[in-house]
Amino acid sequence: MTRVYDLAVIGAGPAGVAGALEASLAGLDVVVIDAAPRPGGQYHRHLPDTFHALRPGALHHGLERFMRRWEALRSRAEILLGHRVWAVERTGGDAAGGRTDVREPAVNGAPIPDYVQ
């Protein structure tokens, strides 16, 4: 079964979530795809132990706003966490038309399981 969306956003970090929310509020049918098991992108990156910030909390500014956007988006878009995009291909049309297909990887028609990280 194939589902067609108006917009596929790859990445559930701050920029992806903000863009996906705006697109969904404008009436587009949106899917958000991220390989991570939870949204947030850079908010979940850890600095090396040798990094000593004078204001460590400043590194995560905007987290509350991000979480409000995420909660608003969850009811407006399809969310696919733990999914990897292996290929994006334009099929038909010209630069202003056609469609872009995002498919899960497969071998002989069978899905390829995610590799263990």
C-alpha positions as CSV (number, residue, x, y, z in Angstrom):
1,M,0.0,0.0,0.0
2,T,1.3,3.5,-0.9
3,R,0.3,6.6,0.9
4,V,0.8,9.9,-0.9
5,Y,1.6,13.1,1.1
6,D,1.9,16.7,0.1
7,L,5.1,17.1,2.0
8,A,7.7,14.7,3.5
9,V,9.9,16.3,6.2
10,I,13.1,14.4,6.9
11,G,14.2,15.1,10.4
12,A,12.2,15.7,13.6
13,G,14.6,18.3,15.1
14,P,13.7,21.9,15.7
15,A,13.8,23.0,12.1
16,G,11.9,20.0,10.7
17,V,9.2,20.2,13.3
18,A,8.7,24.0,12.8
19,G,8.5,23.6,9.0
20,A,6.2,20.6,9.3
21,L,3.9,22.4,11.7
22,E,3.7,25.5,9.4
23,A,2.9,23.3,6.4
24,S,0.2,21.3,8.2
25,L,-1.4,24.6,9.4
26,A,-1.4,25.7,5.8
27,G,-3.4,22.6,4.9
28,L,-0.8,20.3,3.5
29,D,-0.9,16.5,4.3
30,V,2.5,16.1,6.0
31,V,4.7,13.1,7.1
32,V,7.7,13.6,9.4
33,I,10.4,10.9,9.2
34,D,13.3,10.5,11.6
35,A,15.7,7.7,12.3
36,A,15.8,8.5,16.0
37,P,13.3,6.9,18.5
38,R,12.2,10.4,19.7
39,P,12.0,13.9,18.3
40,G,14.4,16.7,19.1
41,G,17.5,16.3,17.0
42,Q,20.3,18.4,18.4
43,Y,18.5,18.7,21.8
44,H,19.6,15.1,22.4
45,R,23.3,15.5,21.4
46,H,25.7,15.3,24.2
47,L,28.8,17.4,24.5
48,P,32.2,15.9,25.5
49,D,33.0,15.8,29.2
50,T,35.9,18.2,28.5
51,F,33.4,20.9,27.4
52,H,32.8,23.4,30.2
53,A,30.2,26.0,29.3
54,L,29.8,29.1,31.4
55,R,26.0,28.8,30.9
56,P,25.2,25.1,30.1
57,G,21.5,25.8,30.0
58,A,22.0,28.1,27.1
59,L,22.8,25.2,24.9
60,H,19.2,24.0,25.0
61,H,17.4,27.3,24.6
62,G,14.1,26.9,22.9
63,L,13.3,23.4,24.2
64,E,10.0,24.4,25.7
65,R,8.9,26.1,22.4
66,F,10.0,23.0,20.5
67,M,8.0,20.7,22.8
68,R,4.8,22.9,22.3
69,R,5.3,22.7,18.5
70,W,5.9,19.0,18.7
71,E,2.7,18.4,20.6
72,A,0.7,20.6,18.1
73,L,2.2,18.7,15.2
74,R,1.5,15.2,16.5
75,S,-2.2,15.5,15.8
76,R,-1.8,17.2,12.4
77,A,0.8,15.0,10.7
78,E,1.9,11.4,10.2
79,I,4.9,10.8,12.4
80,L,7.4,8.0,11.5
81,L,10.1,7.8,14.2
82,G,12.7,5.0,14.0
83,H,12.5,5.1,10.2
84,R,15.4,5.8,7.8
85,V,15.1,7.3,4.4
86,W,17.3,5.4,2.0
87,A,16.4,7.1,-1.2
88,V,14.3,10.0,-2.5
89,E,13.4,9.9,-6.2
90,R,11.5,12.4,-8.4
91,T,9.1,10.6,-10.7
92,G,7.5,12.3,-13.6
93,G,6.8,16.0,-14.2
94,D,9.3,18.8,-14.3
95,A,10.9,20.8,-11.5
96,A,7.5,22.5,-10.7
97,G,5.5,19.3,-10.8
98,G,5.6,15.6,-10.6
99,R,6.0,13.9,-7.2
100,T,8.7,12.6,-5.0
101,D,8.5,9.1,-3.8
102,V,10.0,8.1,-0.4
103,R,10.1,4.4,0.1
104,E,11.3,2.0,2.8
105,P,14.2,-0.1,1.6
106,A,13.4,-3.6,0.3
107,V,15.1,-6.6,-1.2
108,N,12.9,-8.6,-3.6
109,G,9.9,-6.8,-2.3
110,A,10.5,-7.6,1.4
111,P,11.3,-4.8,3.8
112,I,14.9,-4.6,5.1
113,P,14.9,-4.5,8.9
114,D,16.7,-1.6,10.6
115,Y,20.3,-2.3,11.6
116,V,21.2,-2.4,15.2
117,Q,23.0,0.8,16.4
